[in-house]
Amino acid sequence: MARLLFAMVVAAILTTGCATAHKMNSVSIGMTKQEVISVLGPPTSTSAKEGVEYLNYRFSETDDHAFNGITSPYFVRIINGKVDSYGRLGDFDSTKAPETKSTIDLNIKK
């Protein structure tokens, strides 16, 4: 009986604290919201504004981080029902709306 209990404790320790950030590697541009949720699971939170929806996640990057409960914020941005971008929060201004830049030629031609 003691061996069984010991084996159960060891199994519990070995299965606790697995890195989860690698799940983001399964996300692709163009996936639907439901496809993302089926791969990553339900988001920690969601937010939306003007046709842009964010699925917010918290993942551990290493087994040590997972064991200690350390997570980092990740996001999936959905526009028009499809994944437009994804990654670690802060990558390429992920929390800012996309910007369009234009140049105006002020030289007058004669």
Buried (B, 14 or more C-beta within 10 A) or exposed (E): EEEEEEEEEEEEEEEEBEBBBEBBEEBEEEBEBEBBBEBBEEBEEEEEEEEBBBBBBBBBBBEEBBBEEEBBBBBBBBEEEBBBBBBBBEEEEBEEEEEEEEEEEEEEEE
